Amino acid sequence: MNNMTRSVWRPVRFALLVVGMVGTSALMAATALVAPSAAQSPPTVAVAEKPRLAIRAIAATPAVTAQAKVDGTDNALMQIEQGADVQLLSAIEATRRFEIVARADLPSIIKEQDLTQSGNVNVLDPQAARAFQLAGARYVATLTISNYQEVVEKTELLNQFGTSKAERRTINLQAVLKIFDSTTGSLFRSTQVTLSESAVNEIMPGVEQKGVKTNVVLGAVAKKLASDVANAIADSLAPARVIGYTLGQITFNRSAESGVSAGQIYEVFVPGSAMIDPDTGEQLGAEEVHVGWARVTDAGARFSTAQAIEDRGIDRGAMLRLRTQGLPAGVDPNAKVTGSSASTPGAASTSASPSAPASAPAANAPTTNAPATNPPSATAPATTDPAAIAPAASAPIRMAIFVKQRPVSVAPEKVSVFEDLVSADSTGPGVQIIRREDLVNAVNRIAPAGPNAGTDLLGSEAVDRILSNQTSAVQLAAQMKADVILTASITALQRFKRHLDDPTTGTHTDVDQWTLVTTYGLIDGVTGASLAAGTVQSDYAKRDTPELKVEVDAIDVLLRDAASRIGAAVRATVADTRTRLAATPAADVMVKFSAVLADLSIPDVRTNEAGEYVVGANNYNLQPMNVMVKVDGVAMGAAPGAFPLRPGLHRARFERPGLEPMEMMVNAREGLEISVPLQFTPEGRANWQRDAVFFNDLKNGAVMRDAELIKVRAVADFLRQSNIRLDTTNVQNLNLGGQSIWWQLLQ
């Protein structure tokens, strides 16, 4: 089971819809896919293997080493390098996120293997070292010290005992951490580590001291360097994850030993749309969508807990990232939320890390064909065809296919040829084809909404824009009632000509070679997440000699090969993910939205026994009514209120006259409640400040004068006319301790 596994078992349903687009025209065809038997068993949740990590020895650049030698600090630098080297392995092991393979200690291991090979060790012993059996490492980390500075400050201090000598030793160090993906040789992540540590030593008069007490700073620097680098590696390859969420308390898989401490602020993310390089087709990971803030309350030995401050859809499996600069402006540091996770235990273990590159299935990376003198075969291997595995389900599968043309060198009529080929190679029996008019209507309804509003995009540009946005893609799938959307694009076509005329050998040839690049993507219609994506390069060559002339439509040959391999990839993905896709879309969940005016409140004013109006200790937040809620570009109703949404990520927009519109991403789950902070427009804020500025001068317990009561009534009129209510959620009885003036004025 790979990293696309979902914890919910549902029979597979797909919908297929084919559209080829040239300019603004849409050419559509449909094709079929097979659903598995409903009698299959639910998949078991597999425990993910820890990624293997190799750590290279820490070293300074030659220039830094040379400068340290000139300054006489080369021995101190060497102590830091060697000390951090030893502690780094222990610090990474403490994260319990990786399987460490030996690299810095490789000579010792090779010697042990050589000893076995020498004949002095029982080779039949199952625990004897074996040559050529070293474990490979998916990731390789290197740390290079790029700057090293040691500053020693000395002074003499006069005290009651005489003159003492004091010394401060400060070490400033910068290093660059690089993490490479050894399977591709590419740089996965690079980050800078900066630290500064000091130690002070004071020698009292008459005291003889041997040794240098400030050498303690060397150990402190080595330990801090190892800890910071270990945390940076863990955050890059295996970010902290929410493993429990109950009544606002987040439990996450980081410990005190990995640097967590009470009071730290963490930002909470969930994986969003897959990011694919448009030039190379390389999968770059996934977007990180903000869903909340949290403050650490306890750092434990195996896990830590935090109090959620903001919740836009925190759930098991969400990522946490330390924010050293604290909460951003506009987030109430005293806020507490009481949400709970809606997912089942174990779901987090099956989700893919959006940061680390996932291992793509074989279907996602078709091999490149070498130039051939014969047309490549369009027949896919039988082992990858899901039609041979399971009979068609009773419910038809619905898939949408969009075929697009990029290069002008490919004739427009070839798009329909490619469309038919992709349709035929991607599907099988048991598929319901979505009508062309349904597709066109769905695109036309979605194009002017949400992030596409005001663009007036048509045809292929509109579809590109819709499918590039996760929420719009989900909305398009819902409009078409499609379970899966497949996009295929003719991306590039190149032609090379070679002529050879060698009289000495009597060789005369003309070689024509064509290279066609196509891309594809498979999108889950329920969540908008990418199921598969890749780039296919098809090559074809023909050779003419004086005795033989070959005439062939190379474009058709290349399109047939590309469609065959895209189809094989799609069928393999369907077969691989059939245990993770739903027979029916996930049931809607109710999400409650309310609004509050950011950074604005009014003081409590109550009558005392003498009938005077007295300023109270409480402040009431202001809650605007009738805030229009739009989700994925579709108007849902007015807040405050609860609305049914599909589980997963959605783009929500909140609008109301007199207030600035606001957009946010929400991760919908059952029972989620979100309070949206809105702000007045400049005109509305000016009106508010004109009427309510006097609140700033009121003190708790002060008796209000008649002039101030007149201003209070003016504020009440403003709130009533603006349809803004007081948020009394935390007040059980508004008239407890005397009647509230706001109750009299606003009821």
Summary of the structure (lengths in Angstrom):
residues: 747
radius of gyration: 33.2
end to end distance: 59.5
largest distance: 120.9
contacts: 2388
relative contact order: 0.12
helix: 26%
strand: 36%
